Amino acid sequence: MGNTALITGASSGIGTELARYHASKGGDVVLVARRENKLNDLKAELERTCGITATVIAADLAEPDAAEKIFAATEAAGLVIDVLINNAGFGGHGKFHERNLTKDQAMMQVNMVSLVNLTHLYLQGMVKRNRGNILHVASTAGFMPGPLQAVYYATKSFVVSFSQAIAEELDGTGVTSTALCPGAVATDFVKAGDLDGLDIWDKAPTPDTVAKCGYDAMEKGELIKINEAGLNFTLNWIIPFLPRKLVLKISRKAMEKK
């Protein structure tokens, strides 16, 4: 039985660490991201250190037909995808009405639309084979509105909801869907999303620990995995019982720069 994982956003951060972790278990990988040179470096590393086969697909998930092109490439190569890891995503800081709309539209395309498209394309084969695992890298941002990151928080809320819904639909099929919901993580996400200067990054965990946490949860078929116990308690046992306006104030305060 094969064990091939397709990982989007594999050129850095959590995506790279998920690829390393899967490869360390002897699984082949399909590495997807825009930066082909980074993917080729990772491919060489994993094939050398883990003895697996890595395939590189350079693609920009902000393009409307990206998912279809990725699927066509794996089909043409005869690759059966056993694990789909929808990790690619990005954020952005600022008041919604002052932000560049094109950038927010690209964010929605990457964080939601391409994720849905890839899931739909690969899920059908998994169900037919009665086996497969899907890991959606969401965020604790998916549990509340996010002033100063309005669109990003909304996209992650979508992912959390979508992942749980299809998990229930897949009950009994041998296929699972898991949402990994980390808080702040020390990755390139910070600079790419203009998020420097926020207190939440001061003690952010490293991407390798987050990747292992999410991957292990996926293997167990867990619905949602929050990597920090304190965050898990806060989001499940404190935030839901607070007045909505207070939640918004707390959320905004966390996103205000020093």
C-alpha positions in Angstrom: 0.0 0.0 0.0 1.3 3.4 -0.9 1.9 6.3 1.4 2.3 9.4 -0.7 1.5 12.9 0.8 0.8 16.0 -1.3 1.8 19.1 0.7 1.0 22.6 -0.3 3.1 25.5 0.9 5.9 23.1 1.3 8.8 25.5 0.6 9.0 26.9 4.2 7.6 26.8 7.7 5.0 24.3 8.8 4.8 22.9 5.2 8.5 22.0 5.1 8.3 20.4 8.5 5.3 18.4 7.6 7.1 17.1 4.5 10.1 16.2 6.7 8.0 14.4 9.2 6.1 12.4 6.6 9.3 11.5 4.8 10.9 10.4 8.1 8.1 7.8 8.4 9.1 6.4 4.9 6.4 8.2 2.9 6.9 9.7 -0.5 6.0 13.4 -0.9 4.7 15.7 -3.6 5.9 19.2 -2.8 3.8 22.1 -4.0 4.6 25.8 -3.7 5.6 28.8 -5.9 9.4 28.7 -5.1 10.7 25.9 -7.2 14.3 26.3 -6.1 13.3 25.9 -2.5 11.2 22.8 -3.4 14.2 21.3 -5.3 16.4 21.9 -2.3 13.9 20.1 0.0 13.5 17.3 -2.5 17.2 16.7 -2.6 17.4 16.7 1.3 14.5 14.3 1.8 15.6 11.9 -0.9 19.2 11.9 0.6 18.2 11.6 4.3 15.1 9.5 4.1 15.5 7.4 1.0 12.0 8.4 -0.3 10.8 9.8 -3.6 9.9 13.5 -3.8 8.1 15.1 -6.7 8.2 18.9 -7.2 5.2 20.8 -8.6 5.7 24.6 -8.8 2.3 26.3 -8.6 0.7 29.5 -7.4 -2.5 28.6 -5.5 -3.7 32.2 -6.0 -4.4 31.3 -9.6 -8.0 30.1 -10.2 -7.0 26.9 -12.0 -4.0 26.0 -9.8 -5.7 23.0 -8.2 -6.7 21.5 -11.5 -3.2 21.9 -12.8 -1.7 20.2 -9.7 -4.2 17.3 -10.0 -3.5 16.9 -13.7 0.2 16.8 -13.0 -0.1 14.0 -10.4 -2.5 12.0 -12.6 -0.1 12.3 -15.5 2.7 11.0 -13.3 0.6 8.1 -12.1 0.8 9.3 -8.5 -1.8 8.1 -6.0 -2.3 10.6 -3.2 -2.9 9.0 0.1 -2.5 12.0 2.3 -3.5 15.6 1.3 -2.1 18.4 3.5 -3.6 21.7 2.7 -1.0 23.9 4.3 -0.6 26.9 2.0 -2.0 30.2 3.2 -1.1 33.7 4.1 -2.5 36.7 6.0 -2.3 40.5 6.0 -2.5 43.3 8.5 -4.6 46.5 8.5 -8.1 47.8 8.5 -10.1 46.0 5.8 -11.2 49.2 4.0 -7.7 50.5 3.8 -6.1 47.2 2.5 -5.5 46.3 -1.1 -8.6 44.4 -2.2 -6.7 42.4 -4.8 -4.4 41.0 -2.1 -7.4 40.0 0.0 -9.0 38.3 -2.9 -5.8 36.4 -3.5 -5.8 35.4 0.2 -9.4 34.1 -0.2 -8.3 32.1 -3.3 -5.3 30.5 -1.6 -6.8 30.0 1.9 -10.3 28.8 0.9 -11.0 28.2 -2.8 -7.8 26.3 -3.8 -8.1 24.3 -0.6 -11.6 23.3 -1.4 -10.8 22.5 -5.0 -7.8 20.3 -4.1 -9.9 18.5 -1.5 -12.7 17.8 -4.0 -10.3 16.5 -6.6 -8.3 14.2 -4.4 -11.1 13.1 -2.0 -13.0 11.2 -4.6 -10.1 8.8 -5.2 -9.6 8.4 -1.5 -13.2 7.4 -0.9 -13.1 4.9 -3.8 -10.0 3.3 -2.2 -11.6 3.4 1.3 -8.5 5.0 2.7 -6.9 8.4 3.1 -6.2 11.3 5.4 -6.6 15.1 4.9 -5.0 17.7 7.1 -6.2 21.3 6.7 -3.8 23.8 8.4 -6.2 26.3 9.8 -5.6 28.5 12.8 -6.9 29.5 16.2 -7.9 32.6 14.3 -10.8 30.4 13.0 -12.5 30.6 16.4 -13.3 34.3 16.5 -13.5 37.4 14.3 -10.2 39.2 13.8 -10.2 43.0 13.6 -7.1 44.2 11.7 -7.0 40.8 10.0 -10.6 40.5 9.1 -10.3 38.5 5.9 -7.6 36.2 7.2 -9.6 35.2 10.3 -12.7 34.7 8.2 -10.9 32.4 5.8 -9.6 30.3 8.7 -13.1 30.1 10.2 -14.2 28.7 6.9 -11.5 26.1 6.9 -12.4 25.0 10.5 -16.1 24.6 9.6 -15.4 22.9 6.2 -13.0 20.4 7.6 -15.4 19.3 10.4 -18.4 19.1 8.0 -16.6 16.8 5.5 -15.2 14.7 8.4 -18.8 13.9 9.4 -19.7 13.1 5.8 -16.7 10.8 5.5 -17.6 8.7 8.6 -17.3 5.1 7.7 -15.4 5.6 4.5 -11.9 5.0 5.8 -11.0 8.7 5.0 -10.5 11.4 7.7 -10.4 15.2 7.8 -8.5 17.0 10.5 -8.1 20.8 11.1 -4.8 21.8 12.7 -5.4 25.1 14.5 -2.1 26.6 15.8 -1.7 30.0 17.4 1.3 32.1 16.6 4.2 30.1 14.9 7.7 31.3 14.2 7.7 31.2 10.4 7.9 33.4 7.3 4.2 34.0 7.7 5.0 36.9 10.0 7.0 39.0 7.5 4.9 38.0 4.5 1.7 39.1 6.3 3.2 42.4 7.6 2.7 41.1 11.2 6.1 42.2 12.7 5.7 44.1 16.0 3.0 42.0 17.6 3.5 40.6 21.1 2.0 37.2 20.1 5.2 36.2 18.2 7.5 36.7 21.2 7.2 33.1 22.5 5.8 31.5 19.4 6.6 27.7 19.0 8.7 26.4 16.2 7.1 24.9 13.1 8.5 21.5 13.6 6.7 21.0 16.9 3.4 22.3 15.3 3.8 20.0 12.3 4.3 16.9 14.4 1.3 17.8 16.6 -0.9 18.2 13.5 0.3 15.2 11.7 -0.1 12.9 14.7 -3.6 14.2 15.2 -4.4 13.5 11.5 -3.2 9.9 11.9 -5.6 9.5 14.8 -8.4 11.0 12.8 -9.0 13.8 15.3 -11.4 16.5 14.2 -9.6 19.6 15.5 -6.1 19.9 17.0 -4.9 23.0 18.9 -1.2 22.7 19.6 -1.1 24.6 22.9 -3.1 23.5 26.0 -3.6 27.1 27.2 -5.0 28.2 23.9 -7.2 25.1 23.8 -8.7 25.9 27.2 -9.2 29.6 26.4 -10.9 29.1 23.1 -13.2 26.3 24.3 -14.0 27.3 27.9 -13.5 31.1 28.2 -14.0 32.9 24.8 -17.5 31.3 24.1 -18.9 32.7 27.4 -17.6 36.2 27.1 -19.7 39.1 25.6 -19.2 39.4 21.9 -18.0 43.0 22.0 -15.4 42.1 24.6 -14.1 39.2 22.4 -13.8 41.7 19.6 -11.8 44.1 21.8 -9.5 41.3 23.0 -9.0 40.1 19.5 -8.2 43.6 18.2 -5.8 44.2 21.0 -3.8 41.1 20.1 -3.4 42.4 16.6 -2.3 46.0 17.5 1.4 46.6 16.8 3.8 47.9 19.4 
